[in-house]
Amino acid sequence: MLLNELKNNNVDFKGFVTSEAPTGIAMITVVDGNNFIILDSGANAKLTPEVIENYRDLIAECEYCVLQLEIPVETVLKACEIAKKSDTKIILNPAPFKELPNEIFLQIDYIIPNEHEAHNLTGIYPDNEENARKAVLKLKQMGVKNVIITLGERGCAYNVGDSILFEPALKTNVVDTTSAGDTFIGALVSKLSKNETLNNAIVYATKASAITVSRPGASKSIPYMCEIE
């Protein structure tokens, strides 16, 4: 079912491997537009560094490698190692949150946590503009070049070099926030890969996630490019 969904949306999924473990699932409940998720890693936990090593050429030929933490941390580290050697830019969405080794922050080109993940990583809860600035600076001090903290209905805080900027969220009728972060990251990378500036990519990603939260569901709520532009 999942592979057919990818095919129907013209997504190239060469390099996928199968496992005897069940497909990972997320049980999602929505209360007042906010989502609460219980994860069962399933086959995701079987994605070992050895599997990644077998597909190093696929990572090496890419411009961007997007990673998250539903797979083992050691597998994320292996992907980072391969990407770094081939000048593939690394984007990490540290979700669901896990403790990370310090070395990983020196390898990441972009880190995109939400406000809760940023708090877990830095000890600073970005509940206002000043604390958001502090959290961005702390992540930069940890070694990450580019930091983008998504702040839900407050938009996002990010850096361009040493400058810290804010992009407000678009006003919309929030139905379901599931997939908002994934949409934001996917839209952002789609623009960065076309050599758009980070500022323009964030404006585009903000529009995309605003559409997503106005609809129920997960993948079905994610907009097509024509809807955003």
N, C-alpha and C positions, 0 to 999 in steps of 0.2 A: 504493500500500500504506500509506504513512504517513498520507495524508489519510483513508483508510478507518478506520485505527486511531483517529484523532482523532474522526471521526464516531461510531464505536462507543462512545466514552467521553464523548460529549456535549460535546466541546470546540469552541468557536466559533473558526474559523480564517479569518474574513473578513479581507480585506486581503492574503492571500498572493499572491505573484507567482511565475511560473515562469521558468526559465532553460534555455538549451540545455546548460549545464554539468551534469554528473552530480550527483545528490544527494550532499551531504557524507557521509562515512562515518568511523566510528571502528573500527579493528581492535583488539580488546581481548583481552589474555591475562590469565589469573588464576593467581597462584602463592600458595599458602597463604592464600587469601582476599583478598590484595591484588591490585589491577589495574594493568596497564601499558597505555597507550593510544597508538596511532599514528593521527594524524588526517590526513585529506585533506579540505581545506575544500570543494572542489567548488563547488556553487552558493552556498554561504555567502559565499564571497569576492566574489560578484557583487552582494551587497547593499550598494549604494552610498548615500552620503548623499542623492543625488537621488531614489532610490527611497523612502527614508524621508520626504523632504519631501512626496512625493505622498500620503502617508498621515498627515500631521500631525494631522488631525482625530481619527483613531482613537486616537492617543497622548493627545491633549488630553482625550478623554472618559473616560480611565481613571484609577482611583485610584492604581495602581501600574504601573510599567514595569520589568520584570526584564530585565537585560542581561548578556551574557557576552562572551567575546573570541574566539569562533569566527568572528565577522564582523569586518570591518576596523575599526580603532580610530577612524578618522575618522567612520565610520557610528555608532559608539557615541556619539561626541561630538555628532553631529547629533541623535540621539534624546534625549540629555541636555538639549540646548538647547531642544528643543520641549517636553519634559516640564517643565522648570523654568519656562517661561513660562506653563504651564497648571496649575501647582501639582500636577502628577502626581508622586508620590513615586518616586524612582529607587533601585533595588536593583541593585548590580553584583556579579556573581560573576566575579572576575578570572581566569578559566580558559578555555582554556589561557593560561598567563602570557605577557604581552607588556609591554614598557615602555610606561608611560602618561604623558601630559603632566600636569604639576602641576595645571592648571586643572580637571581632571576630578574631583579629590578634593573640591573646593569645591562641586561640583554634586550629588554623591551623597548620598542620605539614609541608605542602609545599604550597607556593603560586607561581603561574606561570603566571605573567602578560606579555603582549608584551610591547614594548618600550613606546607606548602612554599611556597604562594603568599604567605603572610604574611611568610615569610623573604625571598622575592624582593623584596617591596615595602618592607620595613623594614630588612633586614639583621639582624634579630633572629630566631633560630630559637626558637619557643615550645615548647621541649622540657620545660619545667617550669612551675610556677605563676608564679614570679617573671618568667620571660621572656615568658610569655603576657601578663601584665599590661603589661610594657614594650612588647610589640608592639601591644597594643590602644591604649595611650597614644600611641605613635608615629603610628599611623594617625589618631587623633583630632587630633594636632598638625598632620597633613598637611591637615586640613580636613574629614574625614568626621564627621558627627554621630553615627552609630551604627555600631559595629564588632562583628561576630560572627566569631570565628575558630573553625572546626571543627577538632577535634583527634583525629579518629578514635576509637579505643577509649577516649580520655580525655575525651570529651564535647566541650564548647565553652566558650570564654571570651568574654564580651561586656560591654558597658557599658550602664548605665542612668544617663544624665547623667554625673556624674563618678565614679560607683561602678562598680567592675569585679567582675563576678560569674562564677561557674562553674556549669555544669550537667553533671553526670556522665552518661556514656553508660550505657544499659541493658545489662546482661549478656545476651548472646545467642550462639548458635553461628554464628560468622561463616563464611559460605559464599562470598560474592562481594561485594566492596565497590563494584562498579560501580553508579552512579546514587545512591549514598548522599547525596552532596552536593546533587544535583538534587532528590532527594526532600525533603531537609531544607529547602531554599529554597522549594519549592512548598508544602509543608505550612505553613511559617512565614507565607508571604504569604497563604495561605487564611485563617489566623486573624487576622492583622493587618487584613485587609480587612473582617473582621467586628467590628472595634474591640476585639479582645482585647488585653490588656497584652502587652508584649514578653516578660515572664517566662512567661506562660501559653502564648504562641505558641512559645517555645523548648522548653518541656516537650513540647508536642504534636509539634513537628518532630523532637525527639529520639526519641520513640516511633516515629514514621513511619520514620525512617532505620534504626532498630534492626530493624524488620520487613524492610526492603529488603535489608540485608546478610545476613539469614538465608536468603535465596533466591538461586538462580542467575539470571543474565540481567540485562538492562538495564531496559527499560520494563516488561517482564512482572513484574519483582520489586517494582514500586512498589505499595504497598497502597491500597485504597479507604478512604474516611473511616470506614466502618462497622467496618473491621478495627482501626483505630487507637483509636477511642473505645470 
